[in-house]
Amino acid sequence: MADKEATVYILDMGSSMGEVRNGRKESDLDWAMTYVWEKITSTVATDRKGAQLGVIGLRTDRTENELDKEDSFEHISVLQEIGQVLLPGLKELRSKVKVGNTHDGDAISAIVIAIQMITKHCKKLKWKRRIVLVTDGRGSIDADPDGIAEISKKIKEDEMELVVVGVDFDDLDYGFKEEDKDYDKATNESTLKALVEGCDGIFGTMQQAIEELGTPRLKTTRPVPSYKGQLTLGDPETYDSALCIDVERYPRVMIRRPLTASQYVRRTDLSNGHHSTQSSNTVMPDTDDPGPTAAQADPNSLTSVKNARTYQVTDADAPGGKRDVNRDDLAKGYEYGRTAVHISESDLNVVKLETQAGLEIIGFVPWSNYDRYMSMTVSCVVIAQKTNSKAIMALSSLIHALFELESYAVARLVTKTDKEPVIVLLAPSIEVDYECLLDVQLPFTEDVRSYRFPTLDKVITVSGKKIEGHRNLPDDALNKSMSDYVDRMDLSTFGKDDNGEEAEYMPMAETYSPILHRIDQAVRWRAVHPDEPVPPVYEILTRYSKPPEQLVAKAKRQLEKLVVAADVKKVPAKTQSRKRTRNTMTPLSGLDVTALLGSKPRKTKITAENPIPEFKQALDMADGVGAIRDAAQQLTVIIETQIKDSFGDLAYSRAVEELNVLREELTDLEEPGIYNDIIRGLKRKLIAEELGGDRREMWWEIRKNKLGLIEKKVSEVSTVDEEEGKAFLLSI
């Protein structure tokens, strides 16, 4: 369980924060809120009840706080009491943050109110307590040394952390200094810095804080044991000499997935019985007013989508040929290849493997006999029981024995009783002050797939002859060019540290997942700015997505030689659409034989023996829409005849193939209307049983292969929208 934390943000909203300074395009308040919103939305995104925050407005037009009767606490308003903030509360808070019309308000007094809020909320319980002050330092600040010393003492006694981030504050360590600084601001900066230093807090400038927002914050989680039990070698119940060590197993690495989309439905009690299953950011109100989405107008009007599952069996007497059945009336089936195998409950109890939780060593293998590709999962850590000194000594002996013999242990792991066993590899890991066993899951025989690929250095003919000089094999010149290029693009010696000395170019600690953190950034931004475009991706996320420019320039000459040696040529782009014109086959001479003979092109007849090539040939010879429609009608007659004369579903696959060609060709010729008329007529005949009786299985094949209407997203000239296309396929 993560630690509870309470953070109070003090936001300076005085009139001076509305000005634009130092070449920026936004006001000081908007610029400072870039940092504040990023911090707040990061807390909201965790969705933890223990991560709570409060917000205080400094230099506000109104005075709303518990000490508002005293003069020194005027123009300070509590905008948000300490508590968990969700999306509706975030939007309400955003509406309250705006530049005021006053210059009065004491930042030190605001810190006192923040201390009081945290003390009242957290009491004497164990909380992480933090106060963040964001100001430009241009207001009036009480610089009483005794008062500041008392506040610093109180912050240290209550184990609070004070962070002061100032707009255009001087920070020599960062390398920023504001020129021609106002005297009052310089005095206020000194006062706040003395307060921070007195309580061992953090004092910095806003420019550095905003620049560091691009660096992702790593999430620290408490490990949860996946197994607690004994590591055994031999049978301890039978033999006294068997090895038995009390151990615990924890994940060492876990895969973090990016945020996934969720579907919401409008609540029926708020929408007059009408509801939809659209995404929360696309649900629109029932009126014609293109105002805010339902999610933006009232998040409480939405509820999550709940799935309902029904089971059906084929029944000729039931309406639609299907009959609903209860889940309890169904028998379990297990997939074996392409076959469903039924196993009764009595048989299942016989064949089910009964297991007991345990970690049993079943063998040892040398390091050289293990290939890295055999690891199937992320790694876990096996350590001795933390309070058992005997187990710690025994596991340490096993770890050192494996390390000295350069061996791994193979073990059978059952994490819980009656759970399927897995085979894991135990590898010794010895650090300066830490020893453990690392384990990864190994494959069973059924998990291994063997694939044979041709060799890369020779070509073997059908007769078995080996050819080492072939057009598919690199020659000496290509090998040398590639080797030179790889040497020039070597990253192992390219990295430099801050002192200019050689260092690792791409350290693991500075390499982040772009998709993971980019999605997080976009979600946080959209929560506060629903109508503004998402800002560009942070540079730190894309830093290693392309080779360094200096290295590319250095290897340019070797790359040019490689292109020549490999005979690299540009592939011409494919034609996207024929747009009613097709390239017909013409003689090399370029002469029109038909015109020379004085004869007119004969109308092509499509036969059932070879329909697809003849249909394409007819389209090649078509001189207008009429000829295209005639060729499509001929192929349609053949398809309907095949369905009508089919014995069962024997001819369905052939009809589906022809129908697919018909759809593709008419789409390329930008004549979707012809196909849509044909498929509508075919569906009507299938429903009316005009093609040799009940042929609804053929309609299922059409649905499965997505051969419905040609929609606008497929062809721009189509008049069928996406909703109509879906309804056409679903209805029968």
For each residue, the residues with C-beta under 8 A, 3 or more apart:
1: 50 222
2: 48 50 51 221 222
3: 50 126 127 128
4: 50 51 52 125 126 127 128
5: 50 51 52 127 128 129 130
6: 52 53 54 82 118 121 122 127 128 129 130
7: 43 52 53 54 129 130 131 132
8: 53 54 55 56 82 114 117 118 130 131 132
9: 36 39 40 53 54 55 56 132 134
10: 56 58 107 110 111 114 131 132 133 134 135
11: 32 33 36 55 56 57 58 79 97 134
12: 17 29 32 58 59 105 107 133 134 135 136 139
13: 17 29 57 58 59 60 97 98 99 100
14: 17 58 59 99 100 102 103 105 136 138 139
15: 18 59 99 100 101 102 103
16: 19 28 103 136 138 139
17: 12 13 14 27 28 29 32 59 99 136 167
18: 15 27 28 29 99
19: 16 27 28
20: 24 25 26 27 28
21: 24 28 168
22: 168 178
23:
24: 20 21 28 31
25: 20
26: 20 30 31
27: 17 18 19 20 30 31 99
28: 16 17 18 19 20 21 24 31 32 136 167 168
29: 12 13 17 18 32 33 97 98 99
30: 26 27 33 34
31: 24 26 27 28 34 167 206 210
32: 11 12 17 28 29 35 36 134 136 165 167 206
33: 11 29 30 36 37 97
34: 30 31 37 38 210 213
35: 32 38 39 134 165 206 209 210 213
36: 9 11 32 33 39 40 132 134
37: 33 34 40 41 524 528
38: 34 35 41 42 213 524
39: 9 35 36 42 43 132
40: 9 36 37 43 44 53 85 90 93
41: 37 38 44 45 90 524 525 527 528
42: 38 39 45 46 217 524
43: 7 39 40 46 51 53 85
44: 40 41 47 85 86 87 90 527
45: 41 42 520 523 524
46: 42 43 51
47: 44
48: 2 51 84
49: 52 84
50: 1 2 3 4 5
51: 2 4 5 43 46 48 84
52: 4 5 6 7 49 82 83 84 85 121
53: 6 7 8 9 40 43 80 82 83 85
54: 6 7 8 9 78 80 81 82 83 114 117 121
55: 8 9 11 78 79 80 93
56: 8 9 10 11 65 76 77 78 79 110 113 114 117
57: 11 13 60 76 77 78 79 96 97 100
58: 10 11 12 13 14 75 76 105 107 110 135 139
59: 12 13 14 15 17 75 100 102 103 104 105 139
60: 13 57 63 75 76 77 100 102 105
61: 75 100 101 102
62: 75 77
63: 60 68 73 74 75 76 77
64: 68 76 77 78
65: 56 68 73 76 77 78 113
66: 113 116
67: 70 73 109 112 113 116
68: 63 64 65 73 74 76
69:
70: 67 73
71: 74
72: 106 109 142
73: 63 65 67 68 70 76 106 109 112 113
74: 63 68 71 104 105
75: 58 59 60 61 62 63 100 102 104 105
76: 56 57 58 60 63 64 65 68 73 105 106 109 110 113
77: 56 57 60 62 63 64 65
78: 54 55 56 57 64 65 81 113 117
79: 11 55 56 57 93 96 97
80: 53 54 55 83 85 89 93
81: 54 78 117
82: 6 8 52 53 54 117 118 121
83: 52 53 54 80
84: 48 49 51 52
85: 40 43 44 52 53 80 89 90 93
86: 44 89 90
87: 44 90 91 299 527
88: 91 92 299 300
89: 80 85 86 92 93
90: 40 41 44 85 86 87 93 94 527 528
91: 87 88 94 95
92: 88 89 95 96
93: 40 55 79 80 85 89 90 96 97
94: 90 91 97 528
95: 91 92
96: 57 79 92 93
97: 11 13 29 33 57 79 93 94
98: 13 29
99: 13 14 15 17 18 27 29
100: 13 14 15 57 59 60 61 75
101: 15 61
102: 14 15 59 60 61 75 105
103: 14 15 16 59 138 139 140
104: 59 74 75 139 140
105: 12 14 58 59 60 74 75 76 102 109 110 139 140
106: 72 73 76 109 110 139 140 141 142
107: 10 12 58 110 111 133 135 139 141 188 192
108: 111 112 141 142 147 148 151 191 195
109: 67 72 73 76 105 106 112 113 142
110: 10 56 58 76 105 106 107 113 114 133
111: 10 107 108 114 115 131 133 151 162 195
112: 67 73 108 109 115 116 151
113: 56 65 66 67 73 76 78 109 110 116 117
114: 8 10 54 56 110 111 117 118 131
115: 111 112 118 119 131 151 154 155 158 160
116: 66 67 112 113 119 120
117: 8 54 56 78 81 82 113 114 120 121
118: 6 8 82 114 115 121 122 127 129 131 158 160
119: 115 116 122 123 158
120: 116 117 123
121: 6 52 54 82 117 118
122: 6 118 119 125 127 129
123: 119 120
124:
125: 4 122
126: 3 4
127: 3 4 5 6 118 122
128: 3 4 5 6 161
129: 5 6 7 118 122 158 159 160 161
130: 5 6 7 8 160 161 162 163
131: 7 8 10 111 114 115 118 155 160 161 162 163
132: 7 8 9 10 36 39 163 165
133: 10 12 107 110 111 162 163 164 165 192
134: 9 10 11 12 32 35 36 165 166 167 206
135: 10 12 58 107 139 164 166 167 192
136: 12 14 16 17 28 32 166 167 168 185
137: 141 166 167 169 185 188 189 192
138: 14 16 103 182 184 185 188
139: 12 14 16 58 59 103 104 105 106 107 135 188
140: 103 104 105 106
141: 106 107 108 137 187 188 191 192
142: 72 106 108 109 147
143: 148 187 191
144: 147 148
145: 148 149
146: 149 150
147: 108 142 144 150 151
148: 108 143 144 145 151 152 191 194 195 198
149: 145 146 152 153 198
150: 146 147 153 154
151: 108 111 112 115 147 148 154 155 195 199
152: 148 149 155 156 195 198 199
153: 149 150 156 157 198 199
154: 115 150 151 157 158
155: 115 131 151 152 158 160 162 199 201
156: 152 153 159 160 199 200
157: 153 154
158: 115 118 119 129 154 155
159: 129 156
160: 115 118 129 130 131 155 156 199
161: 128 129 130 131 201 202
162: 111 130 131 133 155 195 196 199 201 202
163: 130 131 132 133 201 202 204
164: 133 135 192 193 195 196 201 202 203 204
165: 32 35 132 133 134 169 204 205 206 209
166: 134 135 136 137 169 189 192 203 204 205 206
167: 17 28 31 32 134 135 136 137 206
168: 21 22 28 136 176 178 205 206 207
169: 137 165 166 176 178 189 203 204 205 206
170: 176 177 178 181 189 205
171: 174 175 176 177 203 204 205 208
172: 175 177
173:
174: 171 204 205 207 208
175: 171 172
176: 168 169 170 171 205 207 208
177: 170 171 172
178: 22 168 169 170 181
179:
180:
181: 170 178 185 186
182: 138 185 186
183: 186 187
184: 138 187 188
185: 136 137 138 181 182 188 189
186: 181 182 183 189 190
187: 141 143 183 184 190 191
188: 107 137 138 139 141 184 185 191 192
189: 137 166 169 170 185 186 192 193
190: 186 187 193 194
191: 108 141 143 148 187 188 194 195
192: 107 133 135 137 141 164 166 188 189 195 196 203
193: 164 189 190 196 197 203
194: 148 190 191 197 198
195: 108 111 148 151 152 162 164 191 192 198 199 201
196: 162 164 192 193 199 201 202 203
197: 193 194 200 201 203
198: 148 149 152 153 194 195
199: 151 152 153 155 156 160 162 195 196
200: 156 197
201: 155 161 162 163 164 195 196 197
202: 161 162 163 164 196
203: 164 166 169 171 192 193 196 197
204: 163 164 165 166 169 171 174 208 209
205: 165 166 168 169 170 171 174 176 208 209
206: 31 32 35 134 165 166 167 168 169 209 210
207: 168 174 176 210 211
208: 171 174 176 204 205 211 212
209: 35 165 204 205 206 212 213
210: 31 34 35 206 207 213
211: 207 208 214
212: 208 209 215
213: 34 35 38 209 210 538
214: 211 538 539 540 541
215: 212 538 540
216: 512 517 520 540 541
217: 42
218:
219: 256
220:
221: 2 254
222: 1 2
223: 250 251
224: 250 251
225: 228 248 249 250
226: 249 250 251 380 415
227: 247 248 249 357 359 413 415
228: 225 247 248 249
229: 246 247 357 358 359
230: 236 244 245 246 247 358 359
231: 243 244 245 246 247 359 361 382 395 411
232: 235 236 242 243 244 245 358 359 360 361
233: 242 243 360 361
234: 239 241 242 243
235: 232 238 239 242
236: 230 232 239 242 243 244
237:
238: 235 242
239: 234 235 236 242
240:
241: 234
242: 232 233 234 235 236 238 239
243: 231 232 233 234 236 361 394 398
244: 230 231 232 236
245: 230 231 232 384 391 394 395 398
246: 229 230 231 384 385 388 391
247: 227 228 229 230 231 359 382 383 384 385 391 395
248: 225 227 228 382 383 384 385 386
249: 225 226 227 228 359 380 381 382 415 439
250: 223 224 225 226 380 381 383
251: 223 224 226 254 378 380 381
252: 378 379 380 381 438
253: 378 379
254: 221 251 378
255: 378
256: 219 513 516
257: 260 516
258: 515 516 519 520
259: 519 520 523
260: 257
261: 279
262: 279 280 304
263: 277 278 279 280 304 305
264: 278 279 280 283 295 302 303 304 305
265: 275 276 277 278 302 303 304 305
266: 270 271 274 275 276 283 294 301 302 303
267: 270 271 275 301 302 303
268: 271 273 274 275
269:
270: 266 267 301
271: 266 267 268 274 275 286 301
272: 286
273: 268
274: 266 268 271 286
275: 265 266 267 268 271
276: 265 266 283
277: 263 265 305
278: 263 264 265 282 283
279: 261 262 263 264 282 283
280: 262 263 264 283 293 294 295 302
281: 293 295
282: 278 279 293
283: 264 266 276 278 279 280 293 294 295 302
284: 290 293 294
285: 289 291 293 294 297
286: 271 272 274
287:
288:
289: 285
290: 284
291: 285 297
292: 296 297 530
293: 280 281 282 283 284 285 296 297
294: 266 280 283 284 285 297 298 301 302
295: 264 280 281 283 299 302
296: 292 293 299 530
297: 285 291 292 293 294 301
298: 294 301
299: 87 88 295 296 302
300: 88
301: 266 267 270 271 294 297 298
302: 264 265 266 267 280 283 294 295 299
303: 264 265 266 267
304: 262 263 264 265
305: 263 264 265 277
306:
307:
308:
309:
310: 324
311: 324 325 326 327 330
312: 322 323 324 325
313: 322 323 325
314: 321 322 323
315: 318 321 322 323
316: 321
317:
318: 315 321 322 323
319:
320: 732
321: 314 315 316 318 696
322: 312 313 314 315 318
323: 312 313 314 315 318
324: 310 311 312
325: 311 312 313 329 330
326: 311 329 330
327: 311 330
328:
329: 325 326
330: 311 325 326 327
331: 342 344
332: 342 343 345 348
333: 340 341 342 343
334: 340 341 343
335: 339 340 341
336: 339 340 341
337:
338:
339: 335 336
340: 333 334 335 336
341: 333 334 335 336
342: 331 332 333
343: 332 333 334 347 348 351
344: 331 347 348
345: 332 348 349
346: 349 350
347: 343 344 350 351
348: 332 343 344 345 351 352
349: 345 346 352
350: 346 347
351: 343 347 348
352: 348 349
353: 420 421
354: 418
355: 414 417 418 419 420 421
356: 414 417
357: 227 229 414 415 416 417 419
358: 229 230 232 412 413 414
359: 227 229 230 231 232 247 249 382 411 412 413 414
360: 232 233 411 412
361: 231 232 233 243 364 409 410 411 426
362: 410 411 412 423
363: 409 410
364: 361 402 405 407 408 409 410
365: 369 370 407 408 410 425
366: 369 370 406 407 408
367: 370 406 407 408
368: 406
369: 365 366
370: 365 366 367 374 408 425
371: 374
372: 375
373:
374: 370 371 425 442 443
375: 372 379 425 440 441 442
376: 440 441 442 443 447
377: 440 441
378: 251 252 253 254 255 440
379: 252 253 375 438 439 440
380: 226 249 250 251 252 438 439 440
381: 249 250 251 252 436 437 438 439
382: 231 247 248 249 359 395 426 436 437 438 439
383: 247 248 250 386 395 436 437
384: 245 246 247 248 388 391 392 394 395 396
385: 246 247 248 388 391 392
386: 248 383
387:
388: 246 384 385 391 392
389: 392 393
390: 393 394
391: 245 246 247 384 385 388 394 395
392: 384 385 388 389 395 396
393: 389 390 396 397
394: 243 245 384 390 391 397 398
395: 231 245 247 382 383 384 391 392 398 399 435 437
396: 384 392 393 399 400 435
397: 393 394 400 401
398: 243 245 394 395 401 402 409 437
399: 395 396 402 403 428 429 430 435 436 437
400: 396 397 403 404 428 430 435
401: 397 398 404 405
402: 364 398 399 405 407 408 409 426 427 428
403: 399 400 406 428 430
404: 400 401
405: 364 401 402
406: 366 367 368 403
407: 364 365 366 367 402
408: 364 365 366 367 370 402 425 426 427
409: 361 363 364 398 402 425 426 437
410: 361 362 363 364 365 423 424 425 426 442
411: 231 359 360 361 362 423 424 425 426 439
412: 358 359 360 362 421 422 423 424
413: 227 358 359 421 422 423 424 439
414: 355 356 357 358 359 417 419 420 421 422
415: 226 227 249 357 419
416: 357 419
417: 355 356 357 414
418: 354 355
419: 355 357 414 415 416
420: 353 355 414
421: 353 355 412 413 414
422: 412 413 414 441 442
423: 362 410 411 412 413 441 442 444
424: 410 411 412 413 439 440 441 442
425: 365 370 374 375 408 409 410 411 439 440 441 442
426: 361 382 402 408 409 410 411 437 438 439
427: 402 408 437 438 439 440
428: 399 400 402 403 435 437 438
429: 399 434 435 436 437 438
430: 399 400 403 435
431: 434 435
432:
433:
434: 429 431
435: 395 396 399 400 428 429 430 431
436: 381 382 383 399 429
437: 381 382 383 395 398 399 409 426 427 428 429
438: 252 379 380 381 382 426 427 428 429
439: 249 379 380 381 382 411 413 424 425 426 427
440: 375 376 377 378 379 380 424 425 427
441: 375 376 377 422 423 424 425
442: 374 375 376 410 422 423 424 425
443: 374 376 447 448
444: 423 447 448
445: 448
446:
447: 376 443 444
448: 443 444 445
449:
450:
451:
452:
453:
454: 459 460
455: 458 460
456: 473
457: 468 473
458: 455 466 467 468 473
459: 454 466 467 468 470 472 473
460: 454 455 464 465 466 467
461: 464 465 466 467
462:
463:
464: 460 461
465: 460 461
466: 458 459 460 461
467: 458 459 460 461 470
468: 457 458 459 473
469: 473 475
470: 459 467 473
471:
472: 459
473: 456 457 458 459 468 469 470
474: 478 479 482
475: 469 478 479
476: 479 480
477: 480 481 565
478: 474 475 481 482 562 565 566
479: 474 475 476 482 483
480: 476 477 483 484 565
481: 477 478 484 485 558 561 562 564 565 566
482: 474 478 479 485 486 562 565
483: 479 480 486 487
484: 480 481 487 488 558 561 562
485: 481 482 488 489 555 558 559 561 562
486: 482 483 489 490
487: 483 484 490
488: 484 485 551 554 555 558
489: 485 486 547 551 555
490: 486 487 493 494
491: 494 495 505 506 548 551
492: 505
493: 490 502
494: 490 491 505 548 550 551
495: 491 502 503 504 505 506
496: 500 501 502 503
497: 500 501 502 503
498:
499:
500: 496 497
501: 496 497
502: 493 495 496 497
503: 495 496 497
504: 495 507
505: 491 492 494 495 548
506: 491 495 510 511 544
507: 504 510 511
508: 511
509:
510: 506 507 540
511: 506 507 508 544
512: 216 516 517 540 541
513: 256 516 517
514: 517 518 537 541 542 545
515: 258 518 519
516: 256 257 258 512 513 519 520
517: 216 512 513 514 520 521 538 541
518: 514 515 521 522 537 541
519: 258 259 515 516 522 523
520: 45 216 258 259 516 517 523 524
521: 517 518 524 525 534 535 537 538
522: 518 519 525 526 534
523: 45 259 519 520 526 527
524: 37 38 41 42 45 520 521 527 528
525: 41 521 522 528 529 532 534 535
526: 522 523 529 530 534
527: 41 44 87 90 523 524 530
528: 37 41 90 94 524 525
529: 525 526 532
530: 292 296 526 527
531:
532: 525 529
533:
534: 521 522 525 526
535: 521 525
536:
537: 514 518 521 541 542
538: 213 214 215 517 521 541 542
539: 214 542 543
540: 214 215 216 510 512 543
541: 214 216 512 514 517 518 537 538
542: 514 537 538 539 545 546
543: 539 540
544: 506 511
545: 514 542
546: 542
547: 489 551 552
548: 491 494 505 551 552
549: 552 553
550: 494 553 554
551: 488 489 491 494 547 548 554 555
552: 547 548 549 555 556
553: 549 550 556
554: 488 550 551
555: 485 488 489 551 552 558 559
556: 552 553 559 560
557: 560 561
558: 481 484 485 488 555 561 562
559: 485 555 556 562 563
560: 556 557 563 564
561: 481 484 485 557 558 564 565
562: 478 481 482 484 485 558 559 565 566
563: 559 560 566 568
564: 481 560 561 567
565: 477 478 480 481 482 561 562
566: 478 481 562 563
567: 564
568: 563
569:
570:
571:
572:
573:
574:
575: 578
576:
577: 668 670
578: 575 581 582 583 668 669
579: 669 670
580: 669 670 671
581: 578
582: 578 619 620 669
583: 578
584: 620 621
585: 620
586: 590 592
587: 590 591 593
588:
589:
590: 586 587
591: 587 596
592: 586 595 596
593: 587 596 597
594: 597 599 600 601
595: 592 598
596: 591 592 593
597: 593 594
598: 595
599: 594 602
600: 594
601: 594 621 623
602: 599
603: 627 630
604: 614 617 618 621 631
605: 614 634
606: 611 614 615 618 631 634 635 638
607: 610 611 614 638
608: 611 638 641 642
609:
610: 607 613 614
611: 606 607 608 614 615 635 638 658
612: 615 616 657 658 661
613: 610 616 617
614: 604 605 606 607 610 611 617 618
615: 606 611 612 618 619 631 634 635 658 661 662 665
616: 612 613 619 620 661 665
617: 604 613 614 620 621
618: 604 606 614 615 621 622 627 630 631 634
619: 582 615 616 622 628 631 665 669
620: 582 584 585 616 617
621: 584 601 604 617 618 627
622: 618 619 627 628 631
623: 601 627
624: 627 628
625: 628 629 671
626: 629 630
627: 603 618 621 622 623 624 630 631
628: 619 622 624 625 631 632 666 669 671 674
629: 625 626 632 633 671 674
630: 603 618 626 627 633 634
631: 604 606 615 618 619 622 627 628 634 635
632: 628 629 635 636 662 666 674 675 678
633: 629 630 636 637 678
634: 605 606 615 618 630 631 637 638
635: 606 611 615 631 632 638 639 658 662
636: 632 633 639 640 662 678 681 682
637: 633 634 640 641
638: 606 607 608 611 634 635 641 642 658
639: 635 636 642 643 655 658 659 662 682
640: 636 637 643 644 682 685 691
641: 608 637 638 644 645
642: 608 638 639 645 646 651 654 655 658
643: 639 640 646 651 652 655 686 691 692 695 698
644: 640 641 691 692
645: 641 642 651 692
646: 642 643 649 650 651 652 655 692 695
647: 650 651
648:
649: 646 652 653 697 698 701
650: 646 647
651: 642 643 645 646 647 654 655
652: 643 646 649 655 656 697 698 701
653: 649 656 657 701
654: 642 651 657 658
655: 639 642 643 646 651 652 658 659 698 701
656: 652 653 659 660 701 702 705 707
657: 612 653 654 660 661
658: 611 612 615 635 638 639 642 654 655 661 662
659: 639 655 656 662 663 679 702 707
660: 656 657 663 664 705 707
661: 612 615 616 657 658 664 665
662: 615 632 635 636 639 658 659 665 666 675 678
663: 659 660 666 667 675 679 707 710
664: 660 661 667 668
665: 615 616 619 661 662 668 669
666: 628 632 662 663 669 671 672 674 675 710
667: 663 664 670 672 675 710 714 715
668: 577 578 664 665
669: 578 579 580 582 619 628 665 666
670: 577 579 580 667 715 717
671: 580 625 628 629 666 674 675
672: 666 667 675 676 710 714 715 717 718 720
673: 676 677 717 718 719
674: 628 629 632 666 671 677 678
675: 632 662 663 666 667 671 672 678 679 710
676: 672 673 679 680 709 710 718 720
677: 673 674 680 681
678: 632 633 636 662 674 675 681 682
679: 659 663 675 676 682 683 702 707 708 709
680: 676 677 683 684 709 728
681: 636 677 678 684 685
682: 636 639 640 678 679 685 686 702
683: 679 680 686 687 699 702 728
684: 680 681 687 688
685: 640 681 682 688 690 691
686: 643 682 683 689 690 691 695 696 698 699
687: 683 684 696 699 732
688: 684 685
689: 686 693 694 695
690: 685 686
691: 640 643 644 685 686 695 698
692: 643 644 645 646 695
693: 689
694: 689
695: 643 646 686 689 691 692 698 699
696: 321 686 687 699 700 732
697: 649 652 700 701
698: 643 649 652 655 686 691 695 701 702
699: 683 686 687 695 696 702 703 732
700: 696 697 703 704
701: 649 652 653 655 656 697 698 704 705
702: 656 659 679 682 683 698 699 705 707 708 729
703: 699 700 706 707 708 729
704: 700 701
705: 656 660 701 702
706: 703 729
707: 656 659 660 663 679 702 703
708: 679 702 703 725 728 729
709: 676 679 680 718 720 724 725 728
710: 663 666 667 672 675 676 714 715 718 720
711: 714 715 718 720 721 722 724 725
712: 715 716 718 719 720 721 722
713: 722
714: 667 672 710 711 718
715: 667 670 672 710 711 712 718
716: 712
717: 670 672 673
718: 672 673 676 709 710 711 712 714 715
719: 673 712
720: 672 676 709 710 711 712 724 725 728
721: 711 712 724 725
722: 711 712 713 725 726
723: 726 727
724: 709 711 720 721 727 728
725: 708 709 711 720 721 722 728 729
726: 722 723 729 730
727: 723 724 730 731
728: 680 683 708 709 720 724 725 731
729: 702 703 706 708 725 726
730: 726 727
731: 727 728
732: 320 687 696 699
